[in-house]
Amino acid sequence: MFRRLLDENLPAQLTPLLREYGFDVIHVRDAGLRSAPDDRILARAVLEDRICITLDHDLHRLLAETGAEVPSVMLLRNVQLAAAPTAALIQAALRHISGQLTGRFAATVTPRNIRIRRLPIRHNL
């Protein structure tokens, strides 16, 4: 089971809620990465074998530009940032993704849809 790293654009209140779902999760602020550049956040996710969960489109772009095979990234779009519904969306999306594939991924998750790409991404976004 992969661990999770929440990007700083997500509310820190998600951390305890996701832990209630049984996830090993940390927020970048708790990891000493407040205001860190995206490449450092991705490097930390690789180092600790974590899925990076974010609202930042740039993380998918970086994966595509570099042809990286790790880490997995989940981009949340069109979500309300209330902690409880966002935690439930993340939990449901990860359950869906784990049922669809094994291996690393770049996923875009909305309340209505999940788009999954296997890593490495071989084309421009």
Secondary structure, DSSP 4 states (H G I P E B T S, - for coil): --EEEE-TTS-TTHHHHHHHTT--EEETTTTT-TT--HHHHHHHHHHTTEEEEES-THHHHHHHHHT-----EEEE-S----HHHHHHHHHHHHHHHHHH-SS-EEEEE-SS-EEEEESSP-S--
